[in-house]
Structure formats: structure tokens, C-alpha cells
């Protein structure tokens, strides 16, 4: 199968590309290597695949419509897995125009190219942030998600809506995957588990927002990749598809529990810099994964304690980041 992956040098994307390449798919990775975080990290994520005959990396931006048009024209594409985005709730509050341009306009570019070149299968990364401070838990795909509390969340909801438009008008099969707080090896350094691990290990204070009672449904990277792969297999084998799926662990971990688990694994006590809750941060995320289990056979298996052990083992043994490209 010929698979185009956007954002394939990032945390989730690089793991997905590894799996697809290993199972024999032809992978075309589109990534712009922006400077949201250290470019060397993302370049290191792709080094081991560059000599694989079924892997091709193209450094470009999904906003560059001319270049993207040429890519669709020159390559046979069976399915698009769209993971590229401006990520992060708090940065989106500071720069909403950039988030709207990259996330909404960029996604629309890809949908237009799918329409133009007859690509009928499209999977897009959405986010648990679309639920906002949803009062009903666990969160179900049928819940109303009209009350976003950050520009990032609003862009992800917009992409879901735009996807439905292209499904309705042009019969493109589409799956929107709402990821719940993904963590594991290669996690972005700005995300809490990676950031806290680094600060605690180096004896520095961690920013501790609120009283520690905010909760997240943390999802280990291997479980997310399983969900994406099963979504690919499902959408390839079915027609007339527009589905939204939660991909989470369906468990909640408080901020205090998260810090305590990292402390225990490192054997180091955290120094807390207590701060007020941040605008745009949701109080709780909690995925109902019944639909994903029934539709695609999604079955997350990595507990939070096991996932933290695996992450910290990677963190302590990771190779130095090198310039590779």
C-alpha cells in the first residue's frame, strides 16, 4: 500500500512510519521540520529509515500548495494519514492565526488534493481537547463539542467538520482520531511527562499548576499506533465511511499521581513550583473507547506505570541527538 504521512518526523508520526515501513508498505513522509522544538530531535527520528527502499522523506510544508500538488501528481497514493499540525494548547492562545492557518487551511489543502487526484481514503489526527470541560465522563464521540476553550481545540474541531464536508460532497472515506495525551519514547520535550522527567532528573523545579487534581487519560504510544494501524486497515476495507474515534486508555491519572509515578521511577523527589491553573487547560480528559473497540478492535494494553517505566528507560538510555540530514 502507498501511504502518505504528514508530520512523519514527529513523535507519533515517526513511530507510525517505523511500523508501516517494517510491515512493507511504501511510505512517503512529508514534514517541514519547523522549529517548534529542536529540529535535531525530529531529524534523529527519521535517520534509520532513510536508506529503506520503501521509505521516502520530502521536506516541505503542507501550506505550499504548488509543491504538494506536485507530490500528489508524481506519486500514487492510496491513503493519507494526516498528523502534521501546530500542536499545543497554550501556544495556540498566543498565536491563534498561525494555528488556524496551519491546522485548518493545511488540512483543507490536503482534502482538496485528495479530491483532485482521486485519493479516497483519509485519516486525520484530532484531539481530546475538542471536548473542552465536558461535564459528562467518560467522553463519548456523540457528545456535543461546541464549547472549545482554546484555539488549538477549535482548529481540531474545524478539521473534523471540514472532513465531513469532503466526505459528503466527494465521497472521500474519512476517519478522525481523537488522541488522548500520548506519551512514550520520542515524546516532544515540551510535553509534561518528558519535561517533568528532565527537570526532576536535573534537580530543577517543575511547574505544578493548580492543586494537582487535574486529570488526564494518558495513552502510551504503542497503543496509539495500534489504533492508527487498525483504523488504516478498517478504512481500506470499507466504503462510505465517516467516523470519529476516541483513542485513549480509558483511565484517568491526576497531575499529582503523574509526578509521584515519575519520582518513584527515577528515585528522586520533585521540587514543585506551584502555579495557578493556566487558561485553556481542561480539568479532565477521559475517553470512552467502546466505539473504537467495537469498530476496529482497538485494545490498549499498556498501563500508566508500565508506560512510565518504558519512557524513563528510553530517556535514561537515549542516544545523543545528532545532526543527521
C-alpha positions as CSV (number, residue, x, y, z in Angstrom):
1,X,0.0,0.0,0.0
2,X,1.2,3.5,-0.8
3,X,0.8,5.7,2.3
4,X,1.4,9.4,2.6
5,X,2.1,10.5,6.2
6,X,2.2,14.2,7.1
7,X,4.2,15.1,10.1
8,X,6.0,11.8,9.9
9,X,9.2,13.0,11.6
10,X,7.4,14.0,14.8
11,X,6.7,11.9,17.9
12,X,3.6,9.9,16.7
13,X,4.4,10.2,13.0
14,X,7.9,8.7,13.3
15,X,6.6,5.7,15.2
16,X,3.9,5.2,12.7
17,X,6.3,5.4,9.8
18,X,8.5,2.8,11.5
19,X,5.6,0.4,11.8
20,X,4.5,0.9,8.2
21,X,7.9,0.5,6.7
22,X,8.5,-2.6,8.8
23,X,5.3,-4.3,7.6
24,X,6.2,-3.5,3.9
25,X,4.1,-0.5,3.0
26,X,5.5,2.2,0.8
27,X,5.7,5.3,3.0
28,X,6.0,8.9,1.7
29,X,6.8,11.2,4.7
30,X,6.0,14.9,4.4
31,X,7.5,17.0,7.1
32,X,8.5,20.7,7.2
33,X,10.9,20.3,10.3
34,X,9.7,23.6,11.8
35,X,11.4,25.0,14.9
36,X,8.5,24.4,17.3
37,X,11.1,22.3,19.2
38,X,14.7,21.3,18.4
39,X,14.8,20.3,14.7
40,X,17.7,17.8,15.5
41,X,15.3,15.7,17.5
42,X,12.9,15.2,14.6
43,X,15.8,14.6,12.2
44,X,17.1,11.9,14.5
45,X,13.7,10.3,14.4
46,X,13.9,9.6,10.7
47,X,17.6,8.7,10.2
48,X,17.2,4.9,10.5
49,X,14.6,4.9,7.7
50,X,16.4,7.0,5.1
51,X,18.1,4.0,3.4
52,X,15.0,1.9,3.3
53,X,13.7,1.3,-0.3
54,X,10.1,1.7,0.8
55,X,10.5,5.0,2.6
56,X,10.9,8.5,1.1
57,X,11.2,11.7,3.0
58,X,10.2,15.0,1.4
59,X,10.9,18.2,3.4
60,X,8.1,20.7,2.6
61,X,5.2,22.4,4.1
62,X,1.5,21.3,3.6
63,X,0.7,25.0,3.1
64,X,2.9,25.1,0.0
65,X,0.1,24.1,-2.4
66,X,2.2,24.0,-5.5
67,X,4.7,21.6,-4.0
68,X,2.0,19.4,-2.5
69,X,0.2,19.3,-5.8
70,X,3.4,18.0,-7.5
71,X,3.8,15.4,-4.8
72,X,0.2,14.1,-5.4
73,X,0.7,14.2,-9.1
74,X,4.0,12.3,-9.1
75,X,3.2,9.6,-6.5
76,X,0.5,7.0,-6.4
77,X,-1.2,7.5,-3.1
78,X,-3.7,5.0,-1.6
79,X,-4.3,6.8,1.7
80,X,-3.3,9.9,3.5
81,X,-2.5,9.8,7.2
82,X,-2.6,13.5,8.3
83,X,-0.7,14.0,11.5
84,X,1.0,17.4,10.8
85,X,-0.2,20.3,12.8
86,X,0.7,23.2,15.1
87,X,0.4,21.5,18.5
88,X,-0.1,22.7,22.0
89,X,-3.0,24.4,23.8
90,X,-1.1,27.3,25.5
91,X,1.0,28.4,22.4
92,X,-2.3,28.5,20.4
93,X,-3.6,31.2,22.8
94,X,-0.6,33.3,21.9
95,X,-0.8,32.8,18.2
96,X,-4.3,31.7,17.1
97,X,-3.8,33.0,13.5
98,X,-0.9,30.6,12.9
99,X,-2.8,27.7,14.3
100,X,-5.8,28.4,12.2
101,X,-3.6,28.7,9.1
102,X,-1.6,25.5,9.6
103,X,-4.3,23.3,11.1
104,X,-7.4,24.3,9.2
105,X,-6.0,25.6,5.9
106,X,-3.3,22.9,5.8
107,X,-5.9,20.2,6.2
108,X,-8.1,21.7,3.6
109,X,-5.2,21.7,1.2
110,X,-4.8,18.0,1.6
111,X,-8.5,17.3,1.2
112,X,-8.6,19.4,-2.0
113,X,-5.6,17.4,-3.3
114,X,-7.4,14.1,-2.4
115,X,-10.4,15.3,-4.4
116,X,-8.3,16.4,-7.3
117,X,-6.2,13.2,-7.6
118,X,-8.9,10.7,-6.6
119,X,-7.4,9.7,-3.2
120,X,-10.5,8.2,-1.4
121,X,-9.1,7.3,2.0
122,X,-8.1,9.9,4.6
123,X,-7.2,9.6,8.3
124,X,-6.7,12.7,10.4
125,X,-5.4,13.3,13.9
126,X,-7.9,15.1,16.1
127,X,-7.6,15.7,19.8
128,X,-9.2,15.1,23.1
129,X,-9.1,18.9,23.6
130,X,-12.2,19.2,21.4
131,X,-14.3,18.1,24.4
132,X,-13.3,21.2,26.4
133,X,-14.5,21.0,30.0
134,X,-17.1,18.3,29.1
135,X,-19.3,17.6,32.1
136,X,-20.2,14.1,31.1
137,X,-17.5,11.5,31.6
138,X,-16.1,9.4,30.1
139,X,-16.1,11.4,26.9
140,X,-18.1,9.9,24.0
141,X,-17.8,10.7,20.3
142,X,-21.6,11.6,20.4
143,X,-21.0,14.3,23.0
144,X,-21.5,17.9,21.9
145,X,-18.1,19.5,21.3
146,X,-19.2,23.1,20.5
147,X,-17.5,24.7,23.6
148,X,-13.8,24.7,22.8
149,X,-11.7,26.6,25.3
150,X,-8.5,27.1,23.2
151,X,-7.8,28.0,19.6
152,X,-6.0,24.6,19.2
153,X,-9.1,22.7,20.2
154,X,-11.2,24.9,17.9
155,X,-8.9,24.1,14.9
156,X,-9.2,20.4,15.5
157,X,-13.0,20.6,15.7
158,X,-12.9,22.6,12.4
159,X,-10.9,19.9,10.8
160,X,-13.5,17.3,11.8
161,X,-16.2,19.4,10.2
162,X,-14.2,20.0,7.0
163,X,-13.6,16.3,6.8
164,X,-17.3,15.7,6.9
165,X,-17.9,18.2,4.1
166,X,-15.4,16.4,1.8
167,X,-16.9,13.0,2.7
168,X,-20.4,14.3,1.9
169,X,-19.6,16.1,-1.3
170,X,-16.8,14.0,-2.8
171,X,-17.3,10.6,-1.2
172,X,-13.8,10.6,0.5
173,X,-13.8,8.0,3.3
174,X,-12.6,9.7,6.4
175,X,-11.7,8.8,10.0
176,X,-11.0,11.4,12.6
177,X,-8.9,10.0,15.5
178,X,-9.2,11.9,18.8
179,X,-5.9,11.2,20.6
180,X,-5.8,11.4,24.4
181,X,-2.5,12.7,25.9
182,X,0.0,10.5,24.1
183,X,3.4,9.8,25.7
184,X,6.3,7.4,25.4
185,X,9.8,7.3,23.7
186,X,10.4,10.3,21.4
187,X,7.7,12.4,23.1
188,X,8.1,16.1,22.5
189,X,10.3,17.7,25.1
190,X,7.7,20.4,25.9
191,X,5.1,17.9,27.0
192,X,4.6,17.3,30.7
193,X,5.9,13.8,31.2
194,X,9.1,14.4,29.2
195,X,9.5,17.9,30.6
196,X,9.0,16.8,34.2
197,X,11.3,13.8,33.9
198,X,14.1,16.1,32.6
199,X,13.6,18.7,35.3
200,X,13.3,16.2,38.2
201,X,16.4,14.3,36.9
202,X,18.4,17.5,36.8
203,X,17.2,18.7,40.3
204,X,15.2,21.6,38.9
205,X,11.7,22.8,39.9
206,X,8.8,21.6,37.8
207,X,5.8,23.9,37.0
208,X,2.9,22.4,39.1
209,X,-0.4,24.0,38.0
210,X,-3.3,24.1,40.5
211,X,-3.6,21.7,43.4
212,X,-2.6,18.6,41.4
213,X,-6.2,17.3,40.9
214,X,-6.5,17.9,37.1
215,X,-6.7,14.6,35.4
216,X,-5.6,13.2,32.0
217,X,-6.2,10.0,30.1
218,X,-2.6,9.2,29.3
219,X,-2.1,6.9,26.3
220,X,1.1,5.1,25.5
221,X,2.5,5.5,22.0
222,X,2.3,1.8,21.2
223,X,-1.4,1.8,21.9
224,X,-2.0,4.9,19.7
225,X,0.0,3.3,16.8
226,X,-2.2,0.1,17.2
227,X,-5.3,2.3,16.9
228,X,-4.0,4.1,13.8
229,X,-3.0,0.9,12.1
230,X,-6.3,-0.7,12.8
231,X,-8.0,2.4,11.5
232,X,-6.0,2.2,8.3
233,X,-7.0,-1.5,7.8
234,X,-10.6,-0.7,8.5
235,X,-10.9,2.3,6.2
236,X,-9.1,0.5,3.3
237,X,-11.6,-2.4,3.6
238,X,-14.8,-0.4,3.9
239,X,-16.5,2.3,1.9
240,X,-18.8,5.2,2.6
241,X,-17.0,5.9,5.9
242,X,-17.0,9.0,8.1
243,X,-16.1,8.1,11.6
244,X,-14.8,9.8,14.7
245,X,-13.0,7.6,17.2
246,X,-11.5,8.2,20.7
247,X,-8.1,6.6,21.1
248,X,-7.2,6.6,24.8
249,X,-6.5,4.2,27.6
250,X,-9.9,4.9,29.3
251,X,-8.2,5.6,32.6
252,X,-7.5,8.9,34.4
253,X,-4.3,9.9,36.2
254,X,-4.1,13.1,38.3
255,X,-1.3,15.5,37.9
256,X,-0.1,14.6,41.4
257,X,-0.2,10.9,40.6
258,X,1.8,11.5,37.4
259,X,4.5,13.4,39.3
260,X,4.6,10.7,42.0
261,X,5.0,7.9,39.5
262,X,7.9,9.7,37.8
263,X,9.5,10.4,41.2
264,X,9.3,6.7,42.1
265,X,10.7,5.5,38.9
266,X,13.6,8.0,39.0
267,X,14.2,7.6,42.7
268,X,14.3,11.4,43.0
269,X,11.8,13.7,44.8
270,X,10.4,16.5,42.6
271,X,10.7,20.2,43.5
272,X,7.4,21.8,42.9
273,X,6.9,25.4,41.7
274,X,3.2,25.8,42.5
275,X,1.3,27.9,40.0
276,X,-2.3,28.8,39.2
277,X,-4.2,26.9,36.5
278,X,-3.5,28.0,33.0
279,X,-6.1,29.4,30.6
280,X,-7.2,26.9,28.0
281,X,-6.2,23.8,30.1
282,X,-9.1,21.4,30.6
283,X,-9.8,20.0,34.0
284,X,-10.1,16.3,32.9
285,X,-9.9,14.1,29.9
286,X,-11.4,10.6,30.0
287,X,-12.0,8.5,26.8
288,X,-14.9,6.2,26.3
289,X,-13.3,3.8,23.9
290,X,-16.3,1.5,23.4
291,X,-16.8,2.6,19.8
292,X,-13.1,2.1,18.9
293,X,-13.2,-1.4,20.4
294,X,-16.3,-2.4,18.5
295,X,-15.5,-0.8,15.2
296,X,-11.7,-1.5,14.7
297,X,-10.9,-3.9,17.6
298,X,-8.8,-1.3,19.4
299,X,-7.4,-2.7,22.7
300,X,-4.9,-0.6,24.6
301,X,-2.8,-2.7,26.9
302,X,0.0,-0.5,28.4
303,X,-0.8,0.6,32.0
304,X,0.4,4.0,33.1
305,X,3.0,2.6,35.5
306,X,4.4,0.3,32.8
307,X,4.4,3.2,30.3
308,X,6.3,5.5,32.6
309,X,8.9,2.7,33.2
310,X,9.3,2.3,29.4
311,X,9.6,6.0,28.9
312,X,12.1,6.6,31.6
313,X,14.2,3.7,30.4
314,X,14.3,5.3,27.0
315,X,15.0,8.7,28.5
316,X,18.0,7.4,30.5
317,X,19.4,5.4,27.7
318,X,18.6,7.6,24.7
319,X,21.5,8.4,22.3
320,X,22.7,12.0,22.0
321,X,20.8,13.9,19.3
322,X,22.9,14.3,16.3
323,X,22.7,16.3,13.1
324,X,21.7,13.7,10.5
325,X,20.3,15.4,7.4
